[in-house]
Amino acid sequence: MTDRQQAESPDRRNVTVIGAGIVGLCCARALQRRGCSVTVIDRDEPGRGTSFGNAGIFATGSVLPEGKPGLWKRVPGMLLDPMGPLTIRYSYLPRLTPWMLRFIANTTPRRVEEISQALSTIVQPGLRHYTELLDDVPADQVPIRRQGCLYLYPNAADAAAAKADNATRQRRGVALEMLGPDEVRQLVPAIGPDMAGGALATASGHTTSPLALSQLLAARIAADGGTFIRAKVTGFAIGESGPTHVHTDQGDFLVEDLVIAAGAFSKPLAKALGNTVPLDTERGYHVMLPAPEVDVRVPMLVSSLGFGITPMSDGLRLAGTVEFGGLTAPPNYARADALLTKAKRLFPDLKDSGAERWMGHRPSMPDSLPVISRSSRFPRVFFAFGHGHLGLSLGAVTGRLIADLVQDRGAEIDTTPFRADRF
């Protein structure tokens, strides 16, 4: 049965989604197309939170967890290098330690293999689910391009270090084209002289504007009768069978089914609704270059330098780095400037006039897997958060799985690895 056929069914469940980022919007739209009445609550306008500043890549090749065997040996270096691809603020280390211990526990070879298998089930079909979710929108109005994603290796050591990861990708069925230096330059003419090669994930893509994509989803939701409430959620009124109202700074709102998709701010909400989850935030940065004056046609990920490069409708976006520092510490924009320095090594002619800097909070779980789950306590409460670096990539597939859970339909993907009570 198609979503359109399902939308004609009499099942008009009223679902409130907390969170108007890309994941929350995809959940709301998927539920709406199944015939549900949806209300979305967020303190910001749709797509204006962390979803605004992501790298814009649908990374269908990201079938590997963030944690690798032996990573614990790098922790001292993370503390010593505040400009490194991954760093921890000293002041936040005591609070982060329990999360980090769980993270390290998930870096054994056995766990890495299990996590990779689970990621593959949701990452690889991620872009296809956007196509299905937006099939009622003319293709020329959808800000998505399917040009692949280039894993870039500036030197021979980077290429050698990537062999194991690329072997795993291919074992998982990720379509890769291995490129030599000349082939990379044909694809990216502006690249500098130091280039060892790359791997093109041909089934990947990117959005030319993360904000425009979110706004498109929001507009479709509103056009089909969905409600948006601009408010900060402060808690819940709990009845015998679950939450009856959402408390906000704009008053209380009646709820029936409830989806928590509030990104890095989901932890206390989930705890109030039955599950304590080890969610933390990876602070990510971007630099937007409105007039880069270099020809970059495909998105790129440079793992050795810890960032991505994406051509967008309003310029070139440099995005990445991981900084553990919590939700309240002020941004360290020197980390954004470091992205620009690295990009200029790759593109010597890159211009930075009018550069804009940004910082956001990635919602991250210590096993690199999101929470896509029913609450352990309340059967009409659902969780959709913790997507880490893959919120954009996994937005539409998460929406599909949440709609399946809400309507008690059999899912095409096993959601057991994403249960909220797996820890």
Secondary structure, DSSP 8 states (H G I E B T S, - for coil): --HHHHHTSS---EEEEE--SHHHHHHHHHHHHTT-EEEEEESS-TT-SGGGGS--EE-TT--S-S--TTGGGGHHHHHH-TTSSEEE-GGGHHHHHHHHHHHHHTTSHHHHHHHHHHHHHHHTTHHHHHHHHTTTS-GGGS-EE---EEEEESSHHHHHHTHHHHHHHHHTT--EEEE-HHHHHHH-TT--S---EEEEETT-EEES-HHHHHHHHHHHHHHTT-EEEE--EEEEEEETTEEEEEEETTEEEE-SEEEE--GGG-HHHHHHTT-----EEEEEEEEEES---S---S-EEETTTTEEEEEETTEEEEEEEEEE-TTTS---THHHHHHHHHHHHH-TT---TT-EEEEEEEEE-TTS--EEEE-SS-TTEEEEE-BGGGHHHHHHHHHHHHHHHHTT---SS--GGG-TT--
